[in-house]
Structure formats: C-alpha cells, structure tokens
Amino acid sequence: MSNQVRSITKKSENISGWYNDVIERAQLAEHGPVKGTIILRPRGYVLWEAIQKNLDTKIKDLGAQNAYFPLFIPYSYLQKEKEHVKGFSPELAVVTHGGGEKLKEPVVVRPTSETIMYDAFSRWIQSFRDLPLVINQWNNVVRWEKRPYYFLRTTEFLWQEGHSAHKDNETAQKMVEDALKMYVDFYQEVLGIYGYAGRKSESEKFAGADSTLTYEMLMPDGKIVQGCTSHNLGQNFAKVFKVQYQDDKGQQQFVSQTSWGLSTRSIGALILAHGDDNGLVLPPAIAPIQVVIIPIVTKSSDKEAINKLAKNAYEILVGHNVRVKLDDSDQSVGWKFNQYDLEGVPLRIEIGTREAQNQEVSIRLRHDKQNHVSSSIKDLAETVQKLLEQMQEV
C-alpha cells in the first residue's frame, strides 16, 4: 500500500501520460492479457457500480424491465439486417470452434444485442396489448479495438443497453428522446459534465438505425467523447425478425423499435473532465468516499483527544448518510494527503491539537485546495452537506 502514491505526469504538460498514470496509480484499472482488454480494479469498478445504481432507477422510470440475453449470437442473426452486419463486421469477434470441434455455424461474441433480443421479441409480442415492451440489460460487449485507450476505447467494455418496441414511430421517437434526456441529465447533474446533444449524421448513425441521437463532450485534450447514443430503429429490424403485433382491428402490424446505451466510457470522460495535476477530482454524487477524516498527531499527549474527536466526526457523518472514511493508520500525514488527492476524495477533514482543543475541524476542498473551511463539531453535518452540494454544482 505504501508504494501507491508516486509522482504522476502533470495533466498540464502531457494529458495522455497523465491519464494513464492516474488510472494505474489510483488503481482504477490495468491492462488485461489480451490487447484492448482491461481489468477493472475495485476502485474502478465501484465507480461503475455508482453509475449503475444511479441510472438503473432512471431506466426503470422509462418503463424498462431488466433482463439478460446470451453472450453468443448465431452469425446468421447479424446477417439478417444488412446495414447492421456491414457496420459491425470490422469489429466482430467470431467463434468457429467449441468443445474441440468446428461449429456448424459460427457464433459472434456479442457486439450489441439487437439481433438476439429481437428474435425473442418476435415470440414475446403478439398483440397490441403487449406494447410497449421496454427491456434493459447490464452486460459486457466485445468490439475488436485496434487502438485501445483505457475506458474510452477497449475491446471489451461494460454498458447498459435499453431496447423497446412500440405500436408506431411517434411513440418510438418519444422513447428515443426520453432516453437521451435521461443521459443528458445524468451527465450534467451527476457527473458534472456538460456537452452537446444532437443528431448524428447519416454516415455516423448506428448501423441499421433510421436516426441516432447522441450527447458528446469536448475534453481538455481537444477531442470529443461520445457519451451515449439513442437510436430510432424504425421497422428495419422488425421486418427481418418478424416482430409483429395484431392491432385493435385484427390487422398484423410491424412494431417500431429503439435502442439506447451508456458505457464505461463515461468513466473515462469523468477522469478527463475533472482531474488535475494531482489526480482524480470526483463529483460528490459519484465519489465512493465523499469525506476522509485524517487525525494529525504531533504530540503523543494529544493523541487520545484527537482520535476521540475524529471518531465523533466519523459517527456524525455516517449518521447523516455521508460516505466517509476515517484513516487513523500509521501512514504519514503527507502520504495520506497525496493518496486521497490522487483518489479524488471531495472533502478532507483534518483534526490536530488545535481542533481537538476547540472542538472543531478543518476542511479542505479537493477541487479548490486553497479553500479552507472551519466547522464546529456540532455544525459538522450541516457544513459538510452544504459543501458537498456546492461542489456538485460547480
């Protein structure tokens, strides 16, 4: 543990080197054994868990139910929608052998789930009473990446993909727009990243879609990150997979469909948008640890009083649902300061001799290290909650 904090490349001098250093030294991820894959370490995966927890509620508010579909998809399924297979062919991972034998039909490792899900939709949907059908799944997908980059471009990544079927294009388009709004609100209100929402060009839209909406963000390196997509698929997949329903007049109609998704690329955008020369800077809404308490003992005679106040502060914040950590380990104070700066913890509470005598704490803000706030122990919960709210809005 003591070797975690080492010097990192300065963001202001080399943003690409800084980005890799922060991810590796904050122990968010490391490269996997196959090119383009990454291992999400606990500190990285907890960010994805926070994103899942926040978005899953919003997705269900759109009327979605969670399900899971197989990782392997018959190759013939992708061939049914010509634009779809054309768009994904360069990125496909195809399995030709299994169990020591050549397969009768190759299977594709899931690049996205439209084809396998809509095969099931053709059985699940029979009547207008079955609509709308909105299904979401949290899963992994594989798209062979020639130029991998932590979180932003990886051969395998995690995401959610929502899929819906509707009676007509009007209600399908409303779902497309509602899904995009959900993502925009999430990026702005939770991750604190502002960008541009709009429609993709014909050449850039999702393969097999009538149209694609997106939210894209300008990063400090001058590059654009596509934060999410929401597609109006029209009846393109419905016709090839025979996803039909009987309307209220007894006539057979094809459904209109949508799909929409957000991936672990959002973590890359979060790192780039908010980080500084010292490491991560996490918005309080997404930070696994919102406050770290560090006792500073310079005289052994003051240790008991300092630790007592630190424990009291910890219990107060836990009681007010603040995600807080008390670090009373024997690591040096300087090491702790650097480590929690690297990890991006929004607030650092320091308690030394003066604080113990006055029954107060000193609070440092991660995004503005010059800003120093003092608070009495009795006002601590209110002060911390107010600071966290202010930081989220910055």
Buried (B, 14 or more C-beta within 10 A) or exposed (E): EEEBBEEBBBBEEEBEEBBBBBBBBBBBBEBBEEEBBBEBBEBBBBBBEBBBEBBBEBBEEBBBEEBEBEBBBBBEBBBBBEEBBEBBEEBBBEEEEEEEEEBEEBBBBBBBBBBBBBBBBBEEBEEBEBBBBBBBBBBEBBBBBEEBBBBBBBBBBBBBBBBBBBBEBEBBBEBBBBBBBBBBEBBEEBBBBEBEBEEBEEEEBBBBBBBBBBBBBBBBEEEEBBBBBBBBBBBBBBBBBBBBBBBEEEEEBBBBBBBBBBBBBBBBBBBBBBBBEBBBBBBBBBBBBBBBBBBBBEEEEBBEBBBEBBBBBBEBBEEEEBBBBBBBEEBEBEBBBBBBBBBBBBBBBBBBBEBBEEEBBBBBBBBEEEEEBEBEBEEBBEBBBEBBEEBBEE
